[in-house]
Amino acid sequence: QVQLVESGGGLVQAGDSLRLSCAASGRTFTSNAMGWFRQAPGKEREFVAAISRIGGSTYYAGSVKGRFTISRDNAKNTLDLQMNSLKPEDTAVYYCAAQGFYSGGYYRVTDYDYWGQGTQVTVSS
């Protein structure tokens, strides 16, 4: 089992920056890829970013590419998401996710086995 706890959400204005963190505990943190997803009210959970086991490869949704940066520190068991130039449409609950076994993909909710409880990000215009 892996336990994931997100932090760092909040209320910011458009154009501001915010950094989300995810603390992992339990089984081997470095097992596989990790990612961030988000879910806005009335919408399905969507992919934001993912990072490979060692951190050498990163993947982003088109809507955040160039503004968000995902990173991980396997020594500290943490996953971060630096969000710059935030827009009102980035408003959502953000979830940290981890793969228990490599699924062959990074972009689907079903590619991940473990999820945090989520942290709210609200961007005002």
C-alpha positions as CSV (number, residue, x, y, z in Angstrom):
1,Q,0.0,0.0,0.0
2,V,1.0,3.6,-0.6
3,Q,-0.4,6.6,1.2
4,L,-0.4,9.9,-0.5
5,V,-1.1,13.3,1.1
6,E,-1.3,16.5,-0.9
7,S,-0.7,20.0,0.3
8,G,-0.2,23.5,-1.0
9,G,-3.5,24.3,-2.5
10,G,-5.2,27.7,-2.0
11,L,-6.9,30.7,-3.4
12,V,-4.8,32.8,-5.8
13,Q,-5.3,35.4,-8.5
14,A,-4.8,34.8,-12.3
15,G,-1.2,35.0,-13.2
16,D,0.0,33.9,-9.7
17,S,2.1,30.8,-8.9
18,L,1.4,27.9,-6.6
19,R,3.4,24.8,-5.6
20,L,1.6,21.6,-4.7
21,S,3.4,18.8,-2.8
22,C,2.6,15.2,-2.3
23,A,4.1,13.2,0.5
24,A,4.2,9.4,0.0
25,S,4.6,6.7,2.6
26,G,4.1,3.0,2.7
27,R,5.6,0.6,0.1
28,T,8.6,1.5,-2.1
29,F,8.0,5.0,-3.4
30,T,10.2,4.6,-6.3
31,S,8.3,1.7,-7.7
32,N,6.8,3.4,-10.7
33,A,5.5,6.6,-12.3
34,M,3.5,9.2,-10.4
35,G,1.2,11.9,-11.6
36,W,-1.1,14.8,-10.9
37,F,-4.7,14.9,-12.0
38,R,-7.4,17.5,-11.4
39,Q,-11.2,17.5,-11.3
40,A,-13.4,20.6,-11.7
41,P,-17.0,20.7,-10.5
42,G,-19.2,18.8,-12.9
43,K,-16.3,17.5,-14.9
44,E,-14.4,14.2,-15.1
45,R,-11.0,13.8,-13.5
46,E,-8.3,14.8,-16.0
47,F,-4.6,14.2,-16.5
48,V,-2.3,17.1,-15.7
49,A,1.3,15.8,-15.5
50,A,3.3,12.6,-14.9
51,I,6.8,11.7,-14.2
52,S,8.7,8.4,-14.7
53,R,10.1,6.3,-11.9
54,I,13.6,7.9,-11.9
55,G,12.3,11.3,-13.0
56,G,14.0,11.3,-16.4
57,S,10.8,11.6,-18.4
58,T,7.9,14.0,-17.8
59,Y,4.5,14.2,-19.5
60,Y,2.1,17.1,-19.6
61,A,-1.4,17.9,-20.7
62,G,-1.5,20.4,-23.5
63,S,-3.4,22.9,-21.4
64,V,-0.6,23.2,-18.8
65,K,2.5,22.6,-20.9
66,G,5.0,25.4,-20.5
67,R,3.3,26.6,-17.3
68,F,3.4,23.6,-14.9
69,T,6.5,21.6,-13.9
70,I,6.4,18.2,-12.2
71,S,9.3,16.9,-10.2
72,R,10.0,14.2,-7.7
73,D,12.5,13.6,-4.9
74,N,12.8,9.8,-4.3
75,A,15.1,10.4,-1.3
76,K,12.4,12.5,0.4
77,N,9.4,10.5,-1.0
78,T,7.9,13.7,-2.4
79,L,6.2,14.7,-5.6
80,D,5.8,18.4,-6.5
81,L,3.8,20.4,-9.1
82,Q,5.0,23.9,-9.7
83,M,2.2,25.9,-11.3
84,N,2.9,29.3,-12.9
85,S,0.8,31.7,-14.8
86,L,-2.3,30.3,-13.3
87,K,-5.6,30.8,-15.1
88,P,-9.2,30.6,-13.8
89,E,-9.7,27.5,-15.8
90,D,-7.0,25.8,-13.6
91,T,-9.5,25.9,-10.7
92,A,-10.1,22.3,-9.5
93,V,-9.3,19.8,-6.9
94,Y,-5.8,18.4,-7.6
95,Y,-4.9,14.8,-6.9
96,C,-1.6,13.1,-6.5
97,A,-1.5,9.5,-7.9
98,A,1.0,6.6,-8.0
99,Q,1.3,3.5,-10.0
100,G,1.5,0.2,-8.1
101,F,2.6,-1.7,-11.2
102,Y,3.7,-0.2,-14.5
103,S,0.5,0.1,-16.6
104,G,2.1,1.0,-19.9
105,G,0.7,4.5,-19.8
106,Y,0.6,7.7,-17.9
107,Y,-2.5,9.7,-19.0
108,R,-5.5,7.7,-17.8
109,V,-7.0,7.5,-14.3
110,T,-6.9,3.8,-14.7
111,D,-3.1,3.8,-15.1
112,Y,-2.8,4.6,-11.4
113,D,-3.5,2.5,-8.3
114,Y,-3.1,4.9,-5.4
115,W,-4.6,8.4,-4.9
116,G,-4.4,11.2,-2.4
117,Q,-7.4,12.9,-0.9
118,G,-7.0,16.0,-3.1
119,T,-6.2,19.7,-2.5
120,Q,-8.3,22.6,-3.7
121,V,-6.8,25.2,-6.1
122,T,-8.9,28.2,-6.9
123,V,-7.8,30.9,-9.3
124,S,-9.8,34.1,-9.4
125,S,-9.9,36.4,-12.4
